[in-house]
Amino acid sequence: MIKKKELKTYSECTKAILPVRDALDILSGKWKLPIIISLSFGNKRFGEMKKEIPGITDRMLSKELRDLEVNLLVKRTVYDTMPVTVEYSMTNYGKSLENLIDALRDWGILHRKHIIAKGK
């Protein structure tokens, strides 16, 4: 038999899990965060990002940029030049990830130090 207190805890847990799952669904994969980090240093053309993100293929960069654009994190701007110039930038909404990425970076640095210290 489930008690009322357990139901409340279950409900609170579910409410905590769902938004985290939503965030992970949008940011999941090997390439989305590196793309976001690249664009956090300023607007970039496709080739510039490809050079900054080792190992990413043209096809994968294109796919991930489309996904980030659909989720309103990245803006694609086409300039009427000859040849056509396409530039990518973070939207204001995308910039809201800055604190999250900083926290992930800080945790990653600490984790790396912790694991290296354990190995000695």
N, C-alpha and C positions, 0 to 999 in steps of 0.2 A: 504494500500500500504506500503510495506517494503522499508525503506530508505537504502542507501548504508552504512551509519554508523551502522545501526541496523544489517545489514548482516555481517559486519566485527565483531561486538560484538558477534553475534551468532556463527560465525566461530571460533573465539577465545575461546568462551565458550566450544564449542564442542571439540576443540583441547585440552583443559584443562581437560575435563571430561574423554575422552577415556583412556589416560594412567593411570588415577587414578582408573578407573573401571578395567583395566587390572591388576593393582597391587592388588586391593581388591579381584578380582576373584582368584588369586593365593594364597593369604594369608587369605581368608575367612574361617569362621568356628570357632568353639570354641577351637580347639586344635592346629592348625598350629603354631601360635605365641608362645604358651607355649613350644612346641617342639623345635622351633628355639632358644628360650631363653635358654632352657636346654642345647642344643648343643653349644651355644655361650660360655658356661663355660668349654668346652672341649669335647673331643670325649667320646661317651657313648655306652654302650651295651644296648640292648632292655630293660632288667630288671631294669637297673639303671634309664633310662628315665621314666619307668612306676612308679617307686617309687617317683621320683621327681615331677610328674604331677598327683596330686590327682584327682581321679575320672575317669581317662581315662581307657578304656578297652583295652585288648590285640588286639582285632580286629580293634578298631579305631586307635590305635597307629600304627599298621601295615599299615592300609590304608593311613593314613596321611603321614607316612614316604615314602611310594611309591609315593604319589602325589608330595611331596617335592623333591624326587629323579628325577622324570620325569621333573620337572621344574628346575633341575640343581642347587638346593639350598642345597641339602644334598647328601652326598656320602656314599654308603654302601660298606664296605670292609669285605670280607670273608677271614678268616685266616685258613690255612690248619693245624688245631690242632685237637686233639682228646679229647672231642668232638669239632666240628667245632665252631669257635668263629666268631661272626659277630659284627662289630663295625660301628657306625654311626658318621659322622663328617660333619661340615659345609664346603661347597666348598668356594673357593675364591669369587665366585659370590654370594653365600649365605651370606658371611661376609659383602657384600656391604649393607645389611639391617641394620647394626649396628646403624648407625645414625638415621634411621627411628624408630627403636625400642627404642633407647634412648629418642627421641622426644616424642614418644607415652607414655613412662614411665613418663617422666617429666610432660606432660600434664595431665596424669591420677592422679598424685600426687596433682597437683594444682586443678584439678576438684574435687577430693575427699575433699580437704580442703574447697573449695568454697561451695560445697553442704552441708558439715557438718556445716559450718558457717551459712548458710541460715536457717538450721533447728533449730538453737539456738534462 
